[in-house]
Amino acid sequence: MTDPYYTDDRVTLHHGDVLEVLAELPDASADAVVTDPPYGIGFMGHQWDQPGDFGPLSAAHGGSNVSYGGAPHPAMEAGRYDRSSLANQRFQQWCHAWALECLRILKPGGHLVSFGGSRTWHRLAAAVEDAGFEIRDSVAWLYGSGFPKSLNVSKAIDKRPGVIRHAEFAAHLAERRAAAGLSRADVSERVVGARTGACWNWEHHQFPEAKWWPALRDLLDMDDEKWGSVIAEAEREKVGTRTAGRLAVAPGQGADRRAVDLEITKHSTDAARKWQGWGTALKPGFEPIVVGRKPLAGTVAANVLEHGTGALNIDACRIGDASTRRRNTAELGYHGGNISDDYVTGSDSGRWPTNVVLEEGLAAELDEQTGELTSGANPTRRGSDKFRDAYGDFKGQEECTPARGAGSGGASRFFPVFRYEAKADAGERPRVNGVAHPTVKPLDLMRWLVRLVTPPGGTVLEPFAGSGTTVEAALLEGFHCIAIERETKYLPLIEARIARRRDPRRALELAGEDMGLLGLITDQDGDAA
Ligand SMILES: C[S@@+](CC[C@H](N)C(=O)[O-])C[C@H]1O[C@@H](n2cnc3c(N)ncnc32)[C@H](O)[C@@H]1O
């Protein structure tokens, strides 16, 4: 067995490729897998999230190297995002390979809980199922702070006046770019300030916006006399600006939440007017979490007794602390038939956990919309004819005697709500030596998930540790954790999270000048585990 990068009596952290490390872990040595793998969407250009990077698969598998839609995807051309069907199949095959290893490493009845992307989740879920897991559920994590990455169709139409004209411009641009020895991504970076698909667009179907023309012209020594006026003509009239958040996908994903000003422009052609208001993407508002279970050895009861796995810790994950106790009457038969004794259901410590979980901001918005609601009693209607012949608690009541604690609050009280602070210097996103992880999950959400599927004192396996959120969650919940991460630069982040819970002095040493981690030490109220 290769030496771990870090080990103590609670955590083992391996540095390496997931498939190589998993192959070395013994059978039936983990109680639960809780993980957040790459989604295969080439997130923000990160190589570790490229679907095409997930192993060999040839055209013999029936896929194609062409992305969906007629034209190749600009981001794919720019090397940022491979959306071909072969790449997606490779992603699924890779998910299948690591899920198969997880199945072997889990005890019978052990759960696998894995985040997925809303566009690639079907591949993940099918791979987990094909590996031998029973898909038990899918949890939806809902949030309100996502930002749509959508093409403005009307604008795209306005940007292509005269296809022949544009073809000539594109040839000129390509020729000047080749002469300068620059790639399209290089040109985009120097002109618009980022390695986007901008230059690809200009060489395929759009004139550049007028504001980019001077920089493009000067960089590639292009013909201003011929093209300057054409580009100015194609420009849409600016009718205002709007402010938008820059958060690209989900809370914790991508750049810091920062407001940017975007120009609002008016259509300049009839065709563009017709397509005003059309786009290509919805605002991201949820992330799916796949819940699978390794087949049981016998019944649930037998499996739980022998292996400690197979069930969910409902009571440890209840929502809020309101009482849901309810007195029921078992009625067999109609209208006064055999009536057995009363029995009681529910709990004094909160509601049954749901398969929908909310981000705090979204929960607040929801509560504002619904206002204060009351459940468990309906005093105005009780005693009416309608209720006289009703069954259960309501039967024959002349006056309202609420069957359970009449809870009140906004609609969000029916769902688990998790706080998330996306700012880079907040405790949620540690930073060590200037490095922070781009896709950090909320710590409280990870605590809830590990608590749901891990028996007391059990071992959680996290094959894609990232900044180590699952590791920290496992420590806070009293579990052991085996974690894997391939990228060297993220290992100190995981170490810092472990140190924070186990050795705060070491955490301070690791933090150095990075206020993110110092904030992390003082922000949270949990004691060192
Ligand atoms: C979505 S991130 C996990 C983020 C984590 N949930 C957090 O809160 O910080 C996925 C991680 O998997 C790692 N990864 C990707 N491919 C891997 C591989 N083949 N082996 C091991 N780790 C890999 C990436 O480096 C990345 O840090």
The ligand as an ORCA input file, in Angstrom:
! r2SCAN-3c Opt
* xyz 0 1
  C     -15.889     19.046     -7.102
  S     -14.328     18.989     -6.407
  C     -14.643     18.598     -4.699
  C     -14.841     19.822     -3.840
  C     -15.196     19.507     -2.398
  N     -16.527     19.004     -2.287
  C     -15.070     20.705     -1.499
  O     -16.053     21.098     -0.850
  O     -13.988     21.278     -1.426
  C     -13.686     17.523     -7.071
  C     -12.243     17.249     -6.721
  O     -11.879     15.995     -7.306
  C     -10.518     16.052     -7.679
  N     -10.284     15.042     -8.722
  C     -10.665     15.101    -10.019
  N     -10.283     14.004    -10.681
  C      -9.649     13.214     -9.781
  C      -9.038     11.934     -9.862
  N      -8.998     11.253    -11.013
  N      -8.492     11.415     -8.751
  C      -8.539     12.100     -7.570
  N      -9.093     13.319     -7.430
  C      -9.648     13.876     -8.525
  C     -10.330     17.479     -8.172
  O      -8.978     17.874     -8.066
  C     -11.258     18.273     -7.255
  O     -10.548     18.854     -6.195
*
